[in-house]
């Protein structure tokens, strides 16, 4: 604060008091102006950040619970309800309760990825998962290629589910493994041709897709695997060196689409459109067994589950198990069958109200259902432990 003197018109000296000097007032105005500029800048940056979160694509996709289907119930096809599993030439039995299969919806793909805003919302939602786009849509694999692979996997899982169910019921059948297509630039291109029948790998007979994958994995990428095939009715040998697949879970592959060809004693029709992949195999097999046997495997309980199936009854791991458990709760299931190989993802992530059992084979899954039906000792059954 300053004091200034002045002389009025009568010659008297008066003192004028000023709270701030002119320099201080100017500095204050400049500070206020600077604060306003900073404020507007921060507001602009905030607005830009909000807009960026809303529209800029992220390097992720989002997995969330998808539709749930009861293998013992019907599905709608062209507006008409038809059995999800139909065995037209054999006696079947209506069963109470449910044996439900779970699916996962993937939001986004390599060409259309969710925004950062969508990703942030999914990160805080325990029913959803945020995963790198490369783990679901590997570089160099088109959406159409992935869709075709998913379709073939679903067909194979249905055939192997029938085979596994018949094995569990003691019904014999014949099978072979046929090449559908060799992928472009893959190890099998120019070596395996459509309609080739794969007889063995490194001297071990192979009858289904799961066994083929296991034998390729055992061979690894260090050297060629010896394939015995039948082409045009004649046997011949082919050498193929596997390579590692793209994506998060890299495994040895030879870049070929194959299909199991089975000769079953009767026809089993599975109706489930717009769903791909192999993860419903175990529940298909359980549904077939339940329909072909009197009574209810689970005594009318509401059961859901997931897992691949091999013709020999082995249950394999799947993706998105946490989202599938939440889907099971939303469906109203009380019990859940999880592949033993997925237990690491199950521990600590089980939703309230759901009892989860660990199964490694179709026979183990059947034992769980029968124990539930008989109100037996559930504590004696395998669980997913930390």
MINUBA-64297 format. One line per field, with one value per residue (C-alpha): residue number from 0; x, y, z. Coordinates in nm, 3 decimals, padded with zeros to 5 digits. Example, Ala and Ser with C-alpha at 12.3 -4.5 7.8 and 13.67 -1.06 7.14 Angstrom:
<sites>
seq <- c(0:1) $
c1 <- c(01.230:01.367) $
c2 <- c(-00.450:-00.106) $
c3 <- c(00.780:00.714) $
</sites>
This chain:
<sites>
seq <- c(0:1:2:3:4:5:6:7:8:9:10:11:12:13:14:15:16:17:18:19:20:21:22:23:24:25:26:27:28:29:30:31:32:33:34:35:36:37:38:39:40:41:42:43:44:45:46:47:48:49:50:51:52:53:54:55:56:57:58:59:60:61:62:63:64:65:66:67:68:69:70:71:72:73:74:75:76:77:78:79:80:81:82:83:84:85:86:87:88:89:90:91:92:93:94:95:96:97:98:99:100:101:102:103:104:105:106:107:108:109:110:111:112:113:114:115:116:117:118:119:120:121:122:123:124:125:126:127:128:129:130:131:132:133:134:135:136:137:138:139:140:141:142:143:144:145:146:147:148:149:150:151:152:153:154:155:156:157:158:159:160:161:162:163:164:165:166:167:168:169:170:171:172:173:174:175:176:177:178:179:180:181:182:183:184:185:186:187:188:189:190:191:192:193:194:195:196:197:198:199:200:201:202:203:204:205:206:207:208:209:210:211:212:213:214:215:216:217:218:219:220:221:222:223:224:225:226:227:228:229:230:231:232:233:234:235:236:237:238:239:240:241:242:243:244:245:246:247:248:249:250:251:252:253:254:255:256:257:258:259:260:261:262:263:264:265:266:267:268:269:270:271:272:273:274:275:276:277:278:279:280:281:282:283:284:285:286:287:288:289:290:291:292:293:294:295:296:297:298:299:300:301:302:303:304:305:306:307:308:309:310:311:312:313:314:315:316:317:318:319:320:321:322:323:324:325:326:327:328:329:330:331:332:333:334:335:336:337:338:339:340:341:342:343:344:345:346:347:348:349:350:351:352:353:354:355:356:357:358:359:360:361:362:363:364:365:366:367:368:369:370:371:372:373:374:375:376:377:378:379:380:381:382:383:384:385) $
c1 <- c(00.000:00.133:00.056:00.053:00.034:-00.163:-00.241:-00.604:-00.720:-00.710:-00.346:-00.410:-00.210:-00.412:-00.302:-00.452:-00.432:-00.398:-00.429:-00.203:00.050:-00.010:00.260:00.092:-00.249:-00.104:00.063:-00.262:-00.450:-00.183:-00.197:-00.573:-00.546:-00.278:-00.495:-00.786:-00.564:-00.440:-00.795:-00.917:-00.618:-00.687:-01.054:-00.964:-00.722:-00.985:-01.246:-00.993:-00.915:-01.284:-01.336:-01.024:-01.144:-01.479:-01.359:-00.994:-00.957:-00.763:-00.533:-00.781:-01.105:-01.359:-01.492:-01.830:-02.087:-02.276:-02.597:-02.657:-02.812:-02.959:-02.853:-03.167:-03.401:-03.502:-03.364:-03.544:-03.470:-03.654:-03.916:-03.972:-03.857:-03.648:-03.445:-03.088:-02.991:-03.209:-03.160:-03.447:-03.401:-03.335:-03.553:-03.482:-03.599:-03.726:-03.525:-03.596:-03.332:-03.070:-02.724:-02.636:-02.345:-02.197:-02.067:-01.857:-01.921:-01.615:-01.665:-01.441:-01.196:-00.876:-01.062:-01.309:-01.171:-01.351:-01.272:-01.063:-01.382:-01.533:-01.212:-01.207:-01.567:-01.487:-01.177:-01.388:-01.661:-01.582:-01.808:-01.593:-01.232:-01.001:-00.758:-00.505:-00.655:-00.359:-00.453:-00.797:-00.731:-00.365:-00.179:-00.219:-00.536:-00.841:-01.178:-01.309:-01.027:-01.103:-01.475:-01.406:-01.173:-01.439:-01.701:-01.481:-01.395:-01.765:-01.833:-01.544:-01.653:-02.000:-01.865:-01.620:-01.898:-02.105:-01.802:-01.726:-02.090:-02.104:-01.780:-01.926:-02.235:-02.031:-02.144:-01.877:-01.807:-01.549:-01.357:-01.090:-00.927:-00.962:-00.785:-01.021:-00.767:-00.399:-00.358:-00.173:00.198:00.160:00.394:00.140:00.084:00.179:00.227:-00.123:-00.416:-00.794:-00.941:-00.608:-00.673:-00.423:-00.350:-00.067:00.190:00.539:00.405:00.115:-00.233:-00.460:-00.839:-00.956:-00.862:-00.763:-00.518:-00.364:-00.307:-00.145:00.091:00.195:00.256:00.471:00.678:00.733:00.903:01.254:01.221:00.979:00.694:00.629:00.270:00.131:-00.156:-00.387:-00.434:-00.644:-00.650:-00.268:-00.057:00.235:00.458:00.486:00.733:00.609:00.790:00.545:00.574:00.441:00.098:00.038:-00.142:-00.107:-00.113:00.146:00.143:00.300:00.080:00.112:-00.144:-00.416:-00.792:-00.902:-01.235:-01.314:-01.513:-01.718:-01.939:-02.185:-02.447:-02.720:-02.759:-02.727:-02.833:-02.707:-02.874:-02.684:-02.629:-02.417:-02.200:-01.846:-01.546:-01.489:-01.572:-01.924:-01.801:-01.830:-02.183:-02.291:-02.161:-02.338:-02.661:-02.641:-02.576:-02.862:-03.108:-03.017:-03.049:-03.362:-03.396:-03.185:-02.807:-02.816:-03.153:-03.320:-03.054:-02.965:-02.610:-02.389:-02.041:-01.778:-01.482:-01.362:-01.409:-01.200:-01.340:-01.171:-01.356:-01.071:-01.195:-00.974:-00.934:-01.128:-01.112:-01.326:-01.411:-01.467:-01.720:-01.886:-01.923:-02.103:-02.320:-02.407:-02.522:-02.734:-02.890:-02.982:-02.740:-02.639:-02.356:-02.072:-01.838:-01.496:-01.206:-00.929:-00.681:-00.869:-00.855:-00.591:-00.843:-01.129:-00.969:-01.073:-01.312:-01.618:-01.936:-02.151:-02.407:-02.218:-02.058:-01.770:-01.628:-01.308:-01.333:-01.067:-01.277:-01.634:-01.652:-01.557:-01.827:-02.086:-01.978:-02.031:-02.381:-02.474:-02.343:-02.558:-02.859:-02.800:-02.727:-02.398:-02.074:-01.998:-01.694:-01.526:-01.539:-01.245:-01.258:-01.033:-00.794:-00.539) $
c2 <- c(00.000:00.355:00.705:00.988:01.366:01.623:01.998:02.105:02.429:02.610:02.523:02.269:01.958:01.640:01.283:01.029:00.667:00.397:00.030:-00.081:00.083:00.103:-00.162:-00.398:-00.348:-00.421:-00.737:-00.851:-00.803:-00.995:-01.278:-01.298:-01.304:-01.572:-01.780:-01.751:-01.865:-02.162:-02.249:-02.237:-02.443:-02.709:-02.713:-02.752:-03.034:-03.203:-03.176:-03.305:-03.599:-03.681:-03.666:-03.878:-04.140:-04.148:-04.179:-04.292:-04.669:-04.868:-05.169:-05.391:-05.580:-05.651:-05.991:-06.004:-06.277:-06.392:-06.588:-06.907:-07.218:-07.518:-07.836:-08.011:-07.742:-07.595:-07.309:-07.086:-07.149:-06.929:-06.855:-07.222:-07.397:-07.706:-07.923:-07.805:-08.175:-08.410:-08.787:-08.874:-09.251:-09.336:-09.329:-09.013:-08.900:-08.561:-08.437:-08.157:-07.900:-07.776:-07.848:-07.506:-07.406:-07.058:-06.819:-06.503:-06.197:-06.013:-05.640:-05.510:-05.658:-05.556:-05.322:-05.180:-05.153:-05.020:-04.668:-04.594:-04.487:-04.831:-04.996:-04.796:-04.894:-05.262:-05.248:-05.166:-05.420:-05.766:-05.934:-05.809:-05.857:-05.631:-05.827:-05.724:-05.732:-05.945:-06.225:-06.262:-06.137:-06.219:-06.006:-06.148:-06.344:-06.179:-06.163:-06.397:-06.647:-06.638:-06.685:-06.987:-07.140:-07.085:-07.254:-07.557:-07.577:-07.583:-07.861:-08.065:-08.010:-08.139:-08.452:-08.519:-08.459:-08.731:-08.962:-08.893:-08.949:-09.279:-09.392:-09.311:-09.516:-09.807:-09.756:-09.834:-09.609:-09.552:-09.230:-09.068:-08.727:-08.543:-08.230:-07.946:-07.681:-07.590:-07.229:-06.993:-06.957:-07.218:-07.517:-07.757:-07.552:-07.760:-08.068:-08.161:-08.133:-08.127:-08.475:-08.619:-08.858:-08.822:-09.169:-09.107:-08.853:-08.979:-09.332:-09.266:-09.327:-09.022:-09.035:-08.693:-08.325:-08.311:-08.600:-08.432:-08.108:-08.294:-08.486:-08.167:-08.002:-08.295:-08.274:-07.902:-07.665:-07.807:-08.044:-08.205:-08.432:-08.738:-08.762:-09.084:-08.989:-09.156:-08.968:-09.114:-09.451:-09.480:-09.427:-09.184:-08.999:-08.622:-08.423:-08.096:-07.875:-07.697:-07.326:-07.128:-06.976:-06.603:-06.444:-06.463:-06.841:-06.958:-07.329:-07.540:-07.558:-07.678:-07.436:-07.677:-07.703:-08.060:-08.227:-08.549:-08.787:-09.030:-09.326:-09.328:-09.600:-09.332:-08.966:-08.688:-08.341:-08.034:-07.706:-07.397:-07.126:-06.810:-06.970:-07.080:-07.236:-07.563:-07.462:-07.610:-07.966:-08.104:-07.970:-08.114:-08.454:-08.435:-08.334:-08.632:-08.875:-08.727:-08.752:-09.114:-09.233:-09.247:-08.991:-08.680:-08.695:-08.405:-08.483:-08.178:-07.932:-07.613:-07.682:-07.485:-07.556:-07.516:-07.702:-07.858:-08.231:-08.495:-08.817:-09.004:-08.787:-08.553:-08.205:-07.916:-07.548:-07.260:-06.881:-06.632:-06.860:-06.572:-06.413:-06.752:-06.796:-06.462:-06.572:-06.889:-06.683:-06.460:-06.774:-06.901:-07.194:-07.316:-07.546:-07.494:-07.744:-07.593:-07.753:-07.847:-07.664:-07.336:-07.357:-07.085:-06.836:-06.965:-06.926:-06.596:-06.510:-06.727:-06.516:-06.541:-06.820:-07.046:-07.380:-07.467:-07.816:-07.905:-08.174:-08.321:-08.584:-08.646:-08.933:-08.694:-08.450:-08.729:-08.825:-08.464:-08.458:-08.791:-08.678:-08.364:-08.580:-08.823:-08.542:-08.715:-08.589:-08.282:-08.198:-08.511:-08.380:-08.191:-07.813:-07.536:-07.461:-07.185) $
c3 <- c(00.000:-00.079:00.040:-00.213:-00.140:-00.342:-00.314:-00.365:-00.523:-00.186:-00.142:00.127:00.119:00.126:00.147:-00.097:00.009:-00.260:-00.172:-00.457:-00.668:-01.041:-01.096:-00.850:-01.011:-01.351:-01.220:-01.066:-01.392:-01.579:-01.322:-01.354:-01.730:-01.710:-01.473:-01.717:-02.003:-01.799:-01.700:-02.059:-02.170:-01.906:-02.001:-02.368:-02.288:-02.073:-02.347:-02.599:-02.368:-02.328:-02.705:-02.760:-02.511:-02.688:-03.048:-03.067:-03.114:-02.855:-02.918:-02.731:-02.772:-02.499:-02.396:-02.222:-02.143:-02.450:-02.504:-02.302:-02.461:-02.283:-02.465:-02.331:-02.464:-02.798:-03.005:-03.252:-03.621:-03.872:-03.609:-03.521:-03.203:-03.272:-03.031:-02.989:-02.987:-03.188:-03.225:-03.460:-03.495:-03.129:-02.816:-02.618:-02.276:-02.162:-01.867:-01.617:-01.529:-01.772:-01.909:-02.044:-02.266:-02.240:-02.502:-02.501:-02.715:-02.847:-02.892:-03.170:-03.416:-03.591:-03.830:-03.576:-03.224:-02.915:-02.796:-02.489:-02.312:-02.377:-02.257:-01.932:-01.863:-01.927:-01.702:-01.396:-01.479:-01.332:-01.589:-01.878:-01.985:-02.183:-02.400:-02.668:-03.015:-03.135:-02.895:-03.056:-03.410:-03.489:-03.743:-04.092:-04.010:-04.163:-03.991:-04.260:-04.196:-03.824:-03.891:-04.112:-03.853:-03.587:-03.806:-03.869:-03.497:-03.412:-03.662:-03.528:-03.168:-03.252:-03.418:-03.136:-02.883:-03.047:-03.051:-02.684:-02.585:-02.774:-02.613:-02.270:-02.361:-02.500:-02.861:-03.128:-03.428:-03.704:-03.769:-03.986:-04.019:-04.351:-04.475:-04.563:-04.663:-04.626:-04.521:-04.752:-04.663:-04.388:-04.342:-04.494:-04.811:-05.115:-04.895:-04.777:-05.016:-04.965:-04.906:-04.786:-04.498:-04.211:-04.073:-03.827:-03.705:-03.620:-03.620:-03.378:-03.520:-03.520:-03.544:-03.431:-03.434:-03.067:-03.105:-03.412:-03.220:-02.932:-03.160:-03.342:-03.006:-02.889:-03.208:-03.158:-03.400:-03.383:-03.678:-03.924:-03.823:-04.037:-04.162:-04.307:-04.536:-04.785:-05.113:-05.389:-05.216:-05.186:-04.875:-04.882:-04.636:-04.595:-04.381:-04.229:-03.977:-03.745:-03.663:-03.369:-03.408:-03.383:-03.090:-02.715:-02.663:-02.918:-02.997:-03.274:-03.584:-03.944:-04.093:-04.200:-04.155:-04.088:-04.016:-03.838:-04.054:-03.844:-03.915:-03.627:-03.568:-03.576:-03.660:-03.404:-03.518:-03.331:-03.421:-03.309:-03.568:-03.533:-03.265:-03.344:-03.179:-02.994:-02.635:-02.626:-02.693:-02.338:-02.288:-02.626:-02.515:-02.178:-02.347:-02.584:-02.299:-02.096:-02.384:-02.457:-02.095:-01.877:-01.602:-01.551:-01.513:-01.266:-01.109:-01.256:-01.133:-01.320:-01.445:-01.682:-01.809:-02.075:-02.223:-02.545:-02.591:-02.764:-02.902:-02.617:-02.363:-02.265:-02.165:-02.277:-02.181:-02.330:-02.334:-02.145:-01.852:-01.610:-01.843:-01.885:-01.509:-01.491:-01.784:-01.590:-01.291:-01.513:-01.663:-01.318:-01.290:-00.946:-01.059:-01.306:-01.474:-01.552:-01.740:-01.499:-01.722:-01.660:-01.280:-01.257:-01.398:-01.182:-00.837:-00.681:-00.964:-00.889:-00.869:-00.558:-00.566:-00.808:-00.717:-00.950:-01.009:-01.193:-01.462:-01.692:-01.871:-01.975:-01.726:-01.443:-01.555:-01.550:-01.196:-01.083:-01.231:-01.077:-00.736:-00.758:-00.853:-00.564:-00.315:-00.251:-00.100:-00.312:-00.096:-00.229:-00.587:-00.745:-00.713:-00.841:-00.554:-00.528) $
</sites>
